[in-house]
């Protein structure tokens, strides 16, 4: 599973250059050209790392960093600040703000990739996640976020959602899901137990549980997690 990097940069040439080198090194990349778009993409995709320009239109990089670290209380995503400001005081201020690393423009793309790799070696365990449209499930932490709001799931609800999200657009019968969740349980599990779990999960992750867009019923067969 590729690690996802959000590149926030208003200069199109620099943005495309960073994206090219990241993808060349097998990272998945999404990009934003201003601070507002960065916030939207962050909540939707829950990236592992952000390369963040400071001088951005609409919302500055400093404000984005403060929003992530203070307002969202997110200490897990790695942040590399990239800016033309080269004074020692600027770097110290950026690190105090919550950045993990600070690079000055112009920078060598290979050096930037080395910093990305170094950070993700330390924080990679937090990047074992599956995300889609604001929904993020992290198996190691046993945590589910919906647009950065924590969602409580029971053990079997969590395992069922993780299994479906890990196999997007694949239809599973109720029997297959029972075998996946309860293979080592002594108790006899009925198919309708899966239906009950699905109902509860939908109530927690779907905007309109009666018309689910994430976990859909395939009539006469079972369920699938829709990833367009």
DAKAKA-V243769 format. One record per residue. PSI is psi in whole degrees, 0 to 359 (none if undefined). BURIAL is # if it has 24 or more other ideal C-beta (glycine too) atoms within 12 Angstrom, else .. Layout:
psi=(PSI,PSI)
burial=(BURIAL,BURIAL)
This chain:
psi=(124,146,139,130,133,122,120,106,127,341,115,320,314,318,314,325,313,316,316,312,324,314,326,329,22,25,151,138,136,151,151,143,352,174,324,315,324,316,318,314,325,313,331,323,347,65,162,328,148,131,113,112,147,321,87,152,153,299,128,162,324,317,321,315,315,319,317,312,321,304,316,347,41,110,2,320,136,141,123,117,133,121,161,347,121,1,147,320,323,317,315,318,319,319,321,329,339,2,149,334,162,122,145,145,145,146,158,124,322,323,320,316,322,320,319,312,319,317,316,339,325,328,9,331,333,350,5,91,159,129,151,123,52,348,127,126,130,104,321,323,352,48,145,132,140,107,45,10,129,134,128,128,146,171,309,327,317,311,323,313,316,318,315,317,330,347,65,143,12,131,128,138,163,322,318,320,323,314,325,320,328,25,329,14,139,331,152,123,128,156,326,346,320,318,320,319,314,317,315,318,317,321,334,334,347,137,322,91,328,339,71,140,343,298,111,147,132,105,130,358,295,231,159,152,120,122,102,none)
burial=(.,.,#,#,#,#,#,#,#,#,.,.,.,#,#,.,#,#,#,.,#,#,.,.,.,.,#,.,#,#,#,#,#,#,#,.,#,#,#,.,#,#,#,#,#,#,#,#,#,#,#,#,#,#,#,#,.,.,#,#,#,#,#,#,#,#,#,#,#,.,.,.,.,#,.,#,#,#,#,#,#,#,#,.,.,.,.,.,.,.,.,.,.,#,.,.,#,#,#,#,#,#,#,.,#,.,#,.,#,.,.,#,#,.,#,#,#,.,#,#,.,.,#,.,.,#,#,#,#,#,#,#,#,#,#,#,#,#,.,.,.,.,#,#,#,#,#,#,.,.,#,.,#,.,.,#,#,#,#,#,#,#,#,#,#,.,.,#,.,.,.,#,.,#,.,.,#,#,.,#,#,#,.,.,.,.,.,.,.,.,.,.,#,#,.,.,#,#,.,#,#,#,.,#,#,#,.,.,.,.,.,#,.,#,#,#,#,.,.,.,.,#,#,#,#,.,.,.)
